[in-house]
Amino acid sequence: MRAVDTNVLVRLVVGDDARQAHAAEAFVRQGAWVSQLVLAETSWVLESIYELGPEQLAAAIEMLLNHQALTVQDNDTVASALALFKDRPALGFSDCLVLEVTRAAGHLPLGTFDRDLAAQDGAARIEVRSRTSSARTPIPIQPTLGCPR
């Protein structure tokens, strides 16, 4: 099965370019796979660029989950993330997806500095201690050769 990129999903949801939306529908008509990464990226584009609110975003993700020609990676995990997002939209869909992917992988708790996310079942807030003289200084990460600083 072939897969789709973020821009294809955005065209399916938004349809702001009729030619691209038609081409996207034609491409997925015989079936297409959607990775969780592409779905998370799509949610970011829809929120940030198209300014969809939580209810609109949830409806868009639900539409993609239920699209007859799309196979979403680990559909049940994404559906759980969507349910959490609908219940707690302030978390953001991406954080809900991260938590549910972590749960499905069996790697709980999910450590986070985010207080709201940490309040969810399966997540744990990482506490930051005050710095003392005996505290270790973090090792600075050196950029890989060829990467801009």
N, C-alpha and C positions, 0 to 999 in steps of 0.2 A: 504494500500500500504506500502511496506517496504521502508526503507531509506538506504542511503549509507553514508559512512564515507569518509573523505578526501583521504585516501590512495586508495580507489576504483576509485575515480575521477582521481587521478594522474595516475593510471595504464591505465585508458581509454584514457587519453590525451597523455601520454608519451610512453606507451607500451614498456618500457625498460626491463621488465621481461615478456616474452611471455606467460608463464604459468599463471601468475597473471592477465595479460591483458585479456587472454581468459576466465579465471574464473570471472573476473569483468564483461565482456560482457555477459556471461551466467547468472550471478546474476541479472543484470538489464534488461535482455531481456523481462521479464514479467512486467516491470515497476518498477521504483524506484523514491523516493522523495529525493530532494536535498535541504537542508536548506541553507539559506543565509550565516549562520555562516560557514558551511562546504565549501561553494563556496569561501568565503573570505579566509579561511585557505588554500584552494587549490591554490588560486592565490599567496599567500605568498610562498608556497612550490615551485611552478613553477618559481617564480622570484628568490627566494633565493637559492634554492638547484639546480634547473635545469637551472638557469640563462637565462630564457626566457626574451626577450626584450618586449617592450610594444606592438608591432605589433603581435608578436607570442602569447603573453598572451591574447590579444583581440581576436585573432582567436580561441584560445583554449576555452575561455569563450563562444564565439559565438557557437562553436561546441557543448558545453554542453547545452546551451540554446535551440539549435535546435535538439538535440538528440531525436529521436523518442520514446525512452523508458524512458527518464528522465522527471520528473516534477519538475521544479525549483520553490521553494517557491517565491511567488509573482513575477512571470516571468516578468511582465511589469516594475516593479521597477528595477529589475536586468538589463533589456534591457535599461532602461533610464540611469542607472549607466554605462553600457557599452558604450553607445553613448557619455556620458560625458568623459569617460576615453579615447575613441578614439580621441576626440577633444582636450583633455588636459591630455596627458599621464603622464606628470610630477606630476600630483596629486596622481597617484597611484590608482589602482582599488578599494582598500579597502576604501579609503577616498571618492571616488565617490559613492560607495555603501552606506556608512554611510550617506552622504548627501541625496541621493535619498530615503533611508528608512525613514529618518527624514521627508522629504517632503511628502511622502506617508502617514505617520502617522499624518501629520498636526501639527507638532511641530517645525515650523520654527520661528526664525532663529536658525540655528545650530551654537552654540558658539564655537569658536576655536582660538587657538593662532597661527595657521598656516596661514601665509599671503596669500599663493597661494590659499588655500581652501577658505579663507574668501573673496577672490575676486569673488567667484562664487555666482550666484543668489541663495538666500536662506541661505547663510552662513554669519556670522558676526564675525569680529575679536574682541576678548576680549583684551582690552587695559590694559597694566600693568602700574600702576601709580608708580611714584618714592615713595620710602618709607619715610614716615614722622614720627615724634615722636608720632603723634596721631593715626598712623595706628595700627591696631590690629595685633598681632602676631598669625600666624596660629596655630591651635590646632594640636599637633602631633597625628598621628593616631597610636593607640596601636595595635600591632599584636594580633590576636585571639590566645587563648591558643592552643598549639600544632602546631602552624605555625612557621616555622623557621624564624629567623630575618635576 
